[in-house]
Amino acid sequence: MIDDLLEFLRFPSVSADSKYKPDVEACADWLTNRLRKAGLEASKIATPGQPVILAKTPHSPGKKTVLIYGHYDVQPADPLDLWETPPFEPTVRDGRIFARGATDNKGQILAHVLGVEQALKEKGELPVNVTFIIEGEEETGSPTLEEFLKTYAKELAADIIAISDTGMIAPGIPTFSYSTRGILCLEVRLRGPSADLHSGIFGGSVANPVTVLTEMIAQLHDADGKVTVPGFYDRVKPIADWERELWAKLPYDDRQWLATTGSPVLSGEAGFNTLERVWARPTAEVNGIGGGYQGEGPKTIVPSRAFAKLSFRLVPDQDPTELRTTITKFLTKICPHSVEIEILYQHQGRPYLVSPDSDYGKMAQRALKQTFDRPIAFVREGGTLPIIQSFKDVLGLDSLLLGLALPDAKVHSPNENFPIDNFEAGIRLNRHLLEEIAKGT
Amino acid sequence: MIDDLLEFLRFPSVSADSKYKPDVEACADWLTNRLRKAGLEASKIATPGQPVILAKTPHSPGKKTVLIYGHYDVQPADPLDLWETPPFEPTVRDGRIFARGATDNKGQILAHVLGVEQALKEKGELPVNVTFIIEGEEETGSPTLEEFLKTYAKELAADIIAISDTGMIAPGIPTFSYSTRGILCLEVRLRGPSADLHSGIFGGSVANPVTVLTEMIAQLHDADGKVTVPGFYDRVKPIADWERELWAKLPYDDRQWLATTGSPVLSGEAGFNTLERVWARPTAEVNGIGGGYQGEGPKTIVPSRAFAKLSFRLVPDQDPTELRTTITKFLTKICPHSVEIEILYQHQGRPYLVSPDSDYGKMAQRALKQTFDRPIAFVREGGTLPIIQSFKDVLGLDSLLLGLALPDAKVHSPNENFPIDNFEAGIRLNRHLLEEIAKGT
């Protein structure tokens, strides 16, 4: 089984870089064949972007249908010199498989495939119908997947979706993610003088767009680290008592978190702890800023232009479309007339939350318990999975997020890895999940 | 004569960027040879930085000696895409020469060289002794020139210094600058996380160094546009009544100034008009800012680092060395512990002020009248010539600032230019000036 994963990991299926297009295709072909070998009817379907793989076990009417989502594309591997072993030559060390994509998402999705194969071999059939949808553009924001869902809605009809593409709070702790944050990305551009000016000749007589930009961004937060945009928190769902209680018991350590970030200290919105801040509170973040002279040494100019890339992580029940207007109004209002402002909308995704105690949630909980034999960690996810909202919007389906990524999996970083234990747990989890869904409530 | 200037302008003698070092050297060689061709004894002298060119006409005892200062280095030319014609391919359009360095300072210093050459050719000798000192580090703050002055003090002995590196109030108006602003350049660098972090997984739990930087810079000014650093204005000399009276009569127009800058409106420190703001009031300016993702589209990270290049224009009698400490303390104090701060000192220069009615001032006034046949504008200079203060300190000499830069010369900006009229006026001015100094009071 590990050999299968090693083979899967050898494809440099980097979707962001067109020079890997042949590798992405080869990887999709390999996976399609592997699904066929496992006993599924599988096809590689061309899209305007990378191909999507659809695969089905023999479906029987009367059985529930589980749609399992994953992706076979991976993040770029650079900076290459920081890898201890080459990213596309998977290597086993200390019980972990090191390779780009080991955790995100090849190890996790292949565990589901192998779980299905095992059950088919042992029992001849599954307790539920299973459809796999495995895409090749997750790492570039799934730009064509929503359209695909619309086109293949009939093929994708199901009762529930299962996804293993999120984190585990710690090794061996079954982790149920029941919420993700949403996102809104904007770029603010300011123009002052029509060209960079000599700061001696003109400095003091015209507004400096960089100075103005800093003054605007500084107004985004108050002294308590709260976002000051009027109405920003209006729809924010308070953290429930049961959540605070459960989170307080998690095997989580601020010191470990601090070490992972490498920041001098942890800090954020007053009145909340770290997990609350990243899981259940919205943020306003500057992802990039630029303006004026960027080179070595000084250059005494009043810059002509300045930009800031802003992203807002949103939580239930904030609405990115509504906030896009609210934030645009706010930025326009606080921008003085001494500069010209332009706001570029980039992309957005809604936050997501379903109760872990829904019917399907309970089935997933039973499967997690059987797989790991430990109390379940109920967590939210600070990141955004826009695809979940598309599943809800287009197919009307909720998603169970049963992740197997460890905090030190180095997802998107050099030396990405996946423990063999987690790979095997993933195979067991798949089997238990399908059985529990078949049993029902 | 224009061909000489075009040739001079073709050297990309950018002193701030070490990749242009060979061009700086080649430019210095060209100029040394041009001075020899003009009949001077010239040498290129190596320094720890860029070479200095020293050149002398045959000196006779009994004649006064005029030291003419200029620089052959230029500002970086970026942003290149805003130039209508390439910065180092000088082009003549509408009576102006467009190129980096056309006005600042190649056009102006070459006018002096050609004035001396003309007089030598016509008369066989000059009415005064002339020494040229032409440096290659003015645009990086002349870091090694003061040491050079000390070493070559004997060679540089003179009665007065003449410099054409300042502005004319309007085309055809002889302009006498009697004061310059000083400068202090710093770079502030902040570090938050040890590497860029995923803004979903970590956003909200650690300080974003870009956000912190904007909050710090926003604290540099109050709502009236005044610099908030404690003690910043303590030594600022108030504007004298005679200055306000003369300035009010100058052929100056806010609308023209606004058009030159291309800014939406003029703005600055409350209680002062435009000329007062740029000539007699200090500023705090951000010359460049950067941090996080600079490319196209969004990238959802919490950046690891951020920087801002700050420059403070100073006026008599502010002291850059004192303010360097004051400002460093202020920035360190307002920097929160959630990031690490590093402040890099870059360079500084003292402000300068002498009466235009000194003896040499009166001689210069006569030369200006003869050259332009118009009433003289007495102005201050918003820019900085740190070297003037070094001349005073090391050589004990005052400087006559007889500038030829027009308000729309686009010095330090794309499309820098120098009118051929000003180039020719500069040659005449050199000849009248040397004659008037020979005549004395």
HADDOCK unambig.tbl for C-alpha pairs under 7 A between the chains (distance, minus, plus):
assign (segid A and resid 185 and name CA) (segid B and resid 298 and name CA) 6.70 0.50 0.50
assign (segid A and resid 192 and name CA) (segid B and resid 263 and name CA) 5.11 0.50 0.50
assign (segid A and resid 192 and name CA) (segid B and resid 264 and name CA) 6.73 0.50 0.50
assign (segid A and resid 193 and name CA) (segid B and resid 261 and name CA) 5.29 0.50 0.50
assign (segid A and resid 193 and name CA) (segid B and resid 262 and name CA) 4.75 0.50 0.50
assign (segid A and resid 193 and name CA) (segid B and resid 263 and name CA) 4.03 0.50 0.50
assign (segid A and resid 194 and name CA) (segid B and resid 261 and name CA) 6.46 0.50 0.50
assign (segid A and resid 194 and name CA) (segid B and resid 262 and name CA) 4.52 0.50 0.50
assign (segid A and resid 194 and name CA) (segid B and resid 263 and name CA) 6.17 0.50 0.50
assign (segid A and resid 195 and name CA) (segid B and resid 413 and name CA) 6.57 0.50 0.50
assign (segid A and resid 196 and name CA) (segid B and resid 413 and name CA) 5.43 0.50 0.50
assign (segid A and resid 197 and name CA) (segid B and resid 412 and name CA) 6.67 0.50 0.50
assign (segid A and resid 197 and name CA) (segid B and resid 413 and name CA) 5.87 0.50 0.50
assign (segid A and resid 198 and name CA) (segid B and resid 411 and name CA) 6.37 0.50 0.50
assign (segid A and resid 198 and name CA) (segid B and resid 412 and name CA) 5.54 0.50 0.50
assign (segid A and resid 200 and name CA) (segid B and resid 313 and name CA) 6.87 0.50 0.50
assign (segid A and resid 200 and name CA) (segid B and resid 382 and name CA) 4.68 0.50 0.50
assign (segid A and resid 200 and name CA) (segid B and resid 383 and name CA) 3.67 0.50 0.50
assign (segid A and resid 200 and name CA) (segid B and resid 384 and name CA) 6.54 0.50 0.50
assign (segid A and resid 201 and name CA) (segid B and resid 278 and name CA) 6.55 0.50 0.50
assign (segid A and resid 201 and name CA) (segid B and resid 382 and name CA) 4.72 0.50 0.50
assign (segid A and resid 201 and name CA) (segid B and resid 383 and name CA) 5.29 0.50 0.50
assign (segid A and resid 202 and name CA) (segid B and resid 278 and name CA) 6.13 0.50 0.50
assign (segid A and resid 203 and name CA) (segid B and resid 278 and name CA) 6.08 0.50 0.50
assign (segid A and resid 203 and name CA) (segid B and resid 283 and name CA) 6.89 0.50 0.50
assign (segid A and resid 204 and name CA) (segid B and resid 268 and name CA) 5.36 0.50 0.50
assign (segid A and resid 204 and name CA) (segid B and resid 277 and name CA) 5.52 0.50 0.50
assign (segid A and resid 204 and name CA) (segid B and resid 278 and name CA) 5.53 0.50 0.50
assign (segid A and resid 204 and name CA) (segid B and resid 283 and name CA) 5.85 0.50 0.50
assign (segid A and resid 205 and name CA) (segid B and resid 266 and name CA) 5.78 0.50 0.50
assign (segid A and resid 205 and name CA) (segid B and resid 267 and name CA) 5.38 0.50 0.50
assign (segid A and resid 205 and name CA) (segid B and resid 268 and name CA) 5.15 0.50 0.50
assign (segid A and resid 205 and name CA) (segid B and resid 274 and name CA) 5.55 0.50 0.50
assign (segid A and resid 205 and name CA) (segid B and resid 277 and name CA) 6.09 0.50 0.50
assign (segid A and resid 205 and name CA) (segid B and resid 278 and name CA) 6.28 0.50 0.50
assign (segid A and resid 206 and name CA) (segid B and resid 263 and name CA) 6.75 0.50 0.50
assign (segid A and resid 206 and name CA) (segid B and resid 266 and name CA) 4.88 0.50 0.50
assign (segid A and resid 206 and name CA) (segid B and resid 267 and name CA) 4.87 0.50 0.50
assign (segid A and resid 206 and name CA) (segid B and resid 268 and name CA) 6.18 0.50 0.50
assign (segid A and resid 207 and name CA) (segid B and resid 267 and name CA) 5.97 0.50 0.50
assign (segid A and resid 207 and name CA) (segid B and resid 268 and name CA) 6.90 0.50 0.50
assign (segid A and resid 210 and name CA) (segid B and resid 286 and name CA) 6.48 0.50 0.50
assign (segid A and resid 211 and name CA) (segid B and resid 218 and name CA) 6.89 0.50 0.50
assign (segid A and resid 211 and name CA) (segid B and resid 286 and name CA) 6.28 0.50 0.50
assign (segid A and resid 214 and name CA) (segid B and resid 214 and name CA) 4.22 0.50 0.50
assign (segid A and resid 214 and name CA) (segid B and resid 215 and name CA) 6.63 0.50 0.50
assign (segid A and resid 214 and name CA) (segid B and resid 217 and name CA) 6.35 0.50 0.50
assign (segid A and resid 214 and name CA) (segid B and resid 218 and name CA) 5.63 0.50 0.50
assign (segid A and resid 215 and name CA) (segid B and resid 214 and name CA) 6.65 0.50 0.50
assign (segid A and resid 215 and name CA) (segid B and resid 218 and name CA) 4.58 0.50 0.50
assign (segid A and resid 217 and name CA) (segid B and resid 214 and name CA) 6.34 0.50 0.50
assign (segid A and resid 218 and name CA) (segid B and resid 211 and name CA) 6.91 0.50 0.50
assign (segid A and resid 218 and name CA) (segid B and resid 214 and name CA) 5.59 0.50 0.50
assign (segid A and resid 218 and name CA) (segid B and resid 215 and name CA) 4.56 0.50 0.50
assign (segid A and resid 218 and name CA) (segid B and resid 218 and name CA) 6.51 0.50 0.50
assign (segid A and resid 261 and name CA) (segid B and resid 193 and name CA) 5.39 0.50 0.50
assign (segid A and resid 261 and name CA) (segid B and resid 194 and name CA) 6.53 0.50 0.50
assign (segid A and resid 262 and name CA) (segid B and resid 193 and name CA) 4.80 0.50 0.50
assign (segid A and resid 262 and name CA) (segid B and resid 194 and name CA) 4.56 0.50 0.50
assign (segid A and resid 263 and name CA) (segid B and resid 192 and name CA) 5.12 0.50 0.50
assign (segid A and resid 263 and name CA) (segid B and resid 193 and name CA) 4.01 0.50 0.50
assign (segid A and resid 263 and name CA) (segid B and resid 194 and name CA) 6.16 0.50 0.50
assign (segid A and resid 263 and name CA) (segid B and resid 206 and name CA) 6.77 0.50 0.50
assign (segid A and resid 264 and name CA) (segid B and resid 192 and name CA) 6.70 0.50 0.50
assign (segid A and resid 264 and name CA) (segid B and resid 338 and name CA) 5.72 0.50 0.50
assign (segid A and resid 264 and name CA) (segid B and resid 339 and name CA) 6.04 0.50 0.50
assign (segid A and resid 265 and name CA) (segid B and resid 338 and name CA) 5.44 0.50 0.50
assign (segid A and resid 266 and name CA) (segid B and resid 205 and name CA) 5.78 0.50 0.50
assign (segid A and resid 266 and name CA) (segid B and resid 206 and name CA) 4.86 0.50 0.50
assign (segid A and resid 267 and name CA) (segid B and resid 205 and name CA) 5.41 0.50 0.50
assign (segid A and resid 267 and name CA) (segid B and resid 206 and name CA) 4.84 0.50 0.50
assign (segid A and resid 267 and name CA) (segid B and resid 207 and name CA) 5.87 0.50 0.50
assign (segid A and resid 267 and name CA) (segid B and resid 338 and name CA) 6.82 0.50 0.50
assign (segid A and resid 268 and name CA) (segid B and resid 204 and name CA) 5.40 0.50 0.50
assign (segid A and resid 268 and name CA) (segid B and resid 205 and name CA) 5.19 0.50 0.50
assign (segid A and resid 268 and name CA) (segid B and resid 206 and name CA) 6.12 0.50 0.50
assign (segid A and resid 268 and name CA) (segid B and resid 207 and name CA) 6.75 0.50 0.50
assign (segid A and resid 274 and name CA) (segid B and resid 205 and name CA) 5.50 0.50 0.50
assign (segid A and resid 277 and name CA) (segid B and resid 204 and name CA) 5.46 0.50 0.50
assign (segid A and resid 277 and name CA) (segid B and resid 205 and name CA) 6.04 0.50 0.50
assign (segid A and resid 278 and name CA) (segid B and resid 201 and name CA) 6.64 0.50 0.50
assign (segid A and resid 278 and name CA) (segid B and resid 202 and name CA) 6.14 0.50 0.50
assign (segid A and resid 278 and name CA) (segid B and resid 203 and name CA) 6.05 0.50 0.50
assign (segid A and resid 278 and name CA) (segid B and resid 204 and name CA) 5.51 0.50 0.50
assign (segid A and resid 278 and name CA) (segid B and resid 205 and name CA) 6.26 0.50 0.50
assign (segid A and resid 283 and name CA) (segid B and resid 203 and name CA) 6.95 0.50 0.50
assign (segid A and resid 283 and name CA) (segid B and resid 204 and name CA) 5.87 0.50 0.50
assign (segid A and resid 286 and name CA) (segid B and resid 210 and name CA) 6.47 0.50 0.50
assign (segid A and resid 286 and name CA) (segid B and resid 211 and name CA) 6.33 0.50 0.50
assign (segid A and resid 287 and name CA) (segid B and resid 292 and name CA) 5.60 0.50 0.50
assign (segid A and resid 287 and name CA) (segid B and resid 293 and name CA) 6.07 0.50 0.50
assign (segid A and resid 287 and name CA) (segid B and resid 299 and name CA) 6.60 0.50 0.50
assign (segid A and resid 287 and name CA) (segid B and resid 300 and name CA) 6.00 0.50 0.50
assign (segid A and resid 287 and name CA) (segid B and resid 301 and name CA) 5.36 0.50 0.50
assign (segid A and resid 287 and name CA) (segid B and resid 302 and name CA) 5.81 0.50 0.50
assign (segid A and resid 287 and name CA) (segid B and resid 303 and name CA) 6.21 0.50 0.50
assign (segid A and resid 288 and name CA) (segid B and resid 291 and name CA) 5.48 0.50 0.50
assign (segid A and resid 288 and name CA) (segid B and resid 292 and name CA) 4.06 0.50 0.50
assign (segid A and resid 288 and name CA) (segid B and resid 293 and name CA) 4.42 0.50 0.50
assign (segid A and resid 288 and name CA) (segid B and resid 294 and name CA) 5.98 0.50 0.50
assign (segid A and resid 289 and name CA) (segid B and resid 289 and name CA) 7.00 0.50 0.50
assign (segid A and resid 289 and name CA) (segid B and resid 290 and name CA) 5.31 0.50 0.50
assign (segid A and resid 289 and name CA) (segid B and resid 291 and name CA) 5.36 0.50 0.50
assign (segid A and resid 289 and name CA) (segid B and resid 292 and name CA) 6.46 0.50 0.50
assign (segid A and resid 289 and name CA) (segid B and resid 294 and name CA) 6.95 0.50 0.50
assign (segid A and resid 290 and name CA) (segid B and resid 289 and name CA) 5.34 0.50 0.50
assign (segid A and resid 290 and name CA) (segid B and resid 290 and name CA) 4.45 0.50 0.50
assign (segid A and resid 290 and name CA) (segid B and resid 291 and name CA) 6.71 0.50 0.50
assign (segid A and resid 290 and name CA) (segid B and resid 294 and name CA) 6.82 0.50 0.50
assign (segid A and resid 291 and name CA) (segid B and resid 288 and name CA) 5.49 0.50 0.50
assign (segid A and resid 291 and name CA) (segid B and resid 289 and name CA) 5.35 0.50 0.50
assign (segid A and resid 291 and name CA) (segid B and resid 290 and name CA) 6.70 0.50 0.50
assign (segid A and resid 292 and name CA) (segid B and resid 287 and name CA) 5.60 0.50 0.50
assign (segid A and resid 292 and name CA) (segid B and resid 288 and name CA) 4.03 0.50 0.50
assign (segid A and resid 292 and name CA) (segid B and resid 289 and name CA) 6.40 0.50 0.50
assign (segid A and resid 293 and name CA) (segid B and resid 287 and name CA) 6.11 0.50 0.50
assign (segid A and resid 293 and name CA) (segid B and resid 288 and name CA) 4.42 0.50 0.50
assign (segid A and resid 294 and name CA) (segid B and resid 288 and name CA) 6.00 0.50 0.50
assign (segid A and resid 294 and name CA) (segid B and resid 289 and name CA) 6.92 0.50 0.50
assign (segid A and resid 294 and name CA) (segid B and resid 290 and name CA) 6.74 0.50 0.50
assign (segid A and resid 297 and name CA) (segid B and resid 16 and name CA) 6.89 0.50 0.50
assign (segid A and resid 297 and name CA) (segid B and resid 346 and name CA) 6.88 0.50 0.50
assign (segid A and resid 298 and name CA) (segid B and resid 185 and name CA) 6.80 0.50 0.50
assign (segid A and resid 298 and name CA) (segid B and resid 309 and name CA) 6.71 0.50 0.50
assign (segid A and resid 298 and name CA) (segid B and resid 346 and name CA) 6.84 0.50 0.50
assign (segid A and resid 299 and name CA) (segid B and resid 287 and name CA) 6.48 0.50 0.50
assign (segid A and resid 300 and name CA) (segid B and resid 287 and name CA) 5.88 0.50 0.50
assign (segid A and resid 300 and name CA) (segid B and resid 311 and name CA) 6.85 0.50 0.50
assign (segid A and resid 301 and name CA) (segid B and resid 287 and name CA) 5.26 0.50 0.50
assign (segid A and resid 302 and name CA) (segid B and resid 287 and name CA) 5.78 0.50 0.50
assign (segid A and resid 303 and name CA) (segid B and resid 287 and name CA) 6.19 0.50 0.50
assign (segid A and resid 309 and name CA) (segid B and resid 298 and name CA) 6.77 0.50 0.50
assign (segid A and resid 311 and name CA) (segid B and resid 300 and name CA) 6.91 0.50 0.50
assign (segid A and resid 313 and name CA) (segid B and resid 200 and name CA) 6.97 0.50 0.50
assign (segid A and resid 338 and name CA) (segid B and resid 264 and name CA) 5.59 0.50 0.50
assign (segid A and resid 338 and name CA) (segid B and resid 265 and name CA) 5.40 0.50 0.50
assign (segid A and resid 338 and name CA) (segid B and resid 267 and name CA) 6.95 0.50 0.50
assign (segid A and resid 339 and name CA) (segid B and resid 264 and name CA) 5.99 0.50 0.50
assign (segid A and resid 346 and name CA) (segid B and resid 297 and name CA) 6.77 0.50 0.50
assign (segid A and resid 346 and name CA) (segid B and resid 298 and name CA) 6.81 0.50 0.50
assign (segid A and resid 382 and name CA) (segid B and resid 200 and name CA) 4.78 0.50 0.50
assign (segid A and resid 382 and name CA) (segid B and resid 201 and name CA) 4.81 0.50 0.50
assign (segid A and resid 383 and name CA) (segid B and resid 200 and name CA) 3.77 0.50 0.50
assign (segid A and resid 383 and name CA) (segid B and resid 201 and name CA) 5.30 0.50 0.50
assign (segid A and resid 384 and name CA) (segid B and resid 200 and name CA) 6.63 0.50 0.50
